[in-house]
Amino acid sequence: MLEIEDLHVEVEGREVLHDINLTIREGETHVLMGPNGSGKTTLLRALMGFGSSRITDGTITFKGHDITKMPIHERAQLGIGLLFQRPPTISGLKLGKLLNVTSHGDTSHVEEYARRMNMDTFLERDVNKGFSGGEIKRSEVLQLMIQKPDFVMLDEPESGVDLENMALVGNAIAGLIEKDQHIISRKKSGLIITHTGYILDYIDADFGHVMCDGTFKCHGNPREILKSIQLKGYKECIECQRV
Ligand SMILES: Nc1ncnc2c1ncn2[C@@H]1O[C@H](COP(=O)(O)OP(=O)(O)OP(=O)(O)O)[C@@H](O)[C@H]1O
């Protein structure tokens, strides 16, 4: 579904990502770990097409299309969705209106999904305005449930979410990437940034990757990598060099 080849990305004139190679097949879920400032969010923003993450070299292929220079809305139309780490507040745009626009005319599920995410009383509020950290994450997941992307990128979906709502968010994310379906019929793929690994209690991720200083340092079983980071820190990942 997604193929990244030799990607280099600049932010504000500084090369933040280099030599990024990654293949994500249909039905696979990958998790991305790494220390603060290593470039994880920059990668997701480059994959979504934000100009602030400027691609200087390499290619991104999605469903057989070269999307390296494609604008954001066309990538979204092709089936890429992003849950932001810190999404912007959109004053003057009601959440309900945004969901109706995102649903491309099929608004039948908007209220049902909003209720499921405990966001039905937020539909008349401006997007993210005054929302708590956990409410923002529930709102972002709700938007993805309506968008139904084939490839879902999630930037720290656990951050700011209390334990009770973590189950709600975690199960909704599992639904987004069809973890409730048998592996053979699963069509959706995901790339999830996590520091804590809490999301792994709700989705069985297939592959884990560690990013340090703007490039991948290790690939492997997500739970094994997480355990190693918990016990020995990222130093071990850098030395491991299992790339
Ligand atoms: N707009 C910007 N201007 C200058 N530097 C930036 C900008 N955006 C990102 N950076 C820098 O790029 C580097 C990578 O940032 P990025 O947000 O991708 O890291 P991250 O791995 O997602 O970190 P975290 O785990 O803390 O969220 C950091 O050094 C950051 O300061």
The ligand as an SDF file (V2000), in Angstrom:
LIG
                    3D

 31 33  0  0  0  0  0  0  0  0999 V2000
    8.5470   24.3500   12.3200 N   0  0  0  0  0  0  0  0  0  0  0  0
    9.7350   23.9340   12.7550 C   0  0  0  0  0  0  0  0  0  0  0  0
   10.7930   24.7820   12.8230 N   0  0  0  0  0  0  0  0  0  0  0  0
   12.0050   24.3590   13.2410 C   0  0  0  0  0  0  0  0  0  0  0  0
   12.2700   23.0940   13.6380 N   0  0  0  0  0  0  0  0  0  0  0  0
   11.2550   22.2230   13.6060 C   0  0  0  0  0  0  0  0  0  0  0  0
    9.9360   22.5810   13.1600 C   0  0  0  0  0  0  0  0  0  0  0  0
    9.1600   21.4830   13.2250 N   0  0  0  0  0  0  0  0  0  0  0  0
    9.9470   20.4720   13.6860 C   0  0  0  0  0  0  0  0  0  0  0  0
   11.1930   20.9270   13.9130 N   0  0  0  0  0  0  0  0  0  0  0  0
   12.3280   20.1600   14.4550 C   0  0  0  0  0  0  0  0  0  0  0  0
   12.4330   18.9230   13.7600 O   0  0  0  0  0  0  0  0  0  0  0  0
   12.8830   17.9100   14.6680 C   0  0  0  0  0  0  0  0  0  0  0  0
   11.9450   16.7320   14.5940 C   0  0  0  0  0  0  0  0  0  0  0  0
   10.7050   17.1080   15.1620 O   0  0  0  0  0  0  0  0  0  0  0  0
    9.4760   16.0850   15.2480 P   0  0  0  0  0  0  0  0  0  0  0  0
    8.2960   16.8430   15.7670 O   0  0  0  0  0  0  0  0  0  0  0  0
    9.3430   15.3980   13.9450 O   0  0  0  0  0  0  0  0  0  0  0  0
    9.9990   15.0490   16.3310 O   0  0  0  0  0  0  0  0  0  0  0  0
    9.2490   13.8360   17.0500 P   0  0  0  0  0  0  0  0  0  0  0  0
   10.1350   12.6460   16.9050 O   0  0  0  0  0  0  0  0  0  0  0  0
    7.8650   13.7250   16.5460 O   0  0  0  0  0  0  0  0  0  0  0  0
    9.2530   14.3220   18.5600 O   0  0  0  0  0  0  0  0  0  0  0  0
    8.2400   14.0740   19.8150 P   0  0  0  0  0  0  0  0  0  0  0  0
    8.4060   12.6370   20.2330 O   0  0  0  0  0  0  0  0  0  0  0  0
    8.7480   15.0250   20.8470 O   0  0  0  0  0  0  0  0  0  0  0  0
    6.8400   14.4180   19.3720 O   0  0  0  0  0  0  0  0  0  0  0  0
   12.9700   18.5570   16.0480 C   0  0  0  0  0  0  0  0  0  0  0  0
   14.3070   18.9040   16.3160 O   0  0  0  0  0  0  0  0  0  0  0  0
   12.1010   19.7920   15.9070 C   0  0  0  0  0  0  0  0  0  0  0  0
   12.5080   20.8430   16.7820 O   0  0  0  0  0  0  0  0  0  0  0  0
  1  2  1  0
  2  3  1  0
  2  7  2  0
  3  4  2  0
  4  5  1  0
  5  6  2  0
  6  7  1  0
  6 10  1  0
  7  8  1  0
  8  9  2  0
  9 10  1  0
 10 11  1  0
 11 12  1  0
 11 30  1  0
 12 13  1  0
 13 14  1  0
 13 28  1  0
 14 15  1  0
 15 16  1  0
 16 17  2  0
 16 18  1  0
 16 19  1  0
 19 20  1  0
 20 21  2  0
 20 22  1  0
 20 23  1  0
 23 24  1  0
 24 25  2  0
 24 26  1  0
 24 27  1  0
 28 29  1  0
 28 30  1  0
 30 31  1  0
M  END
$$$$
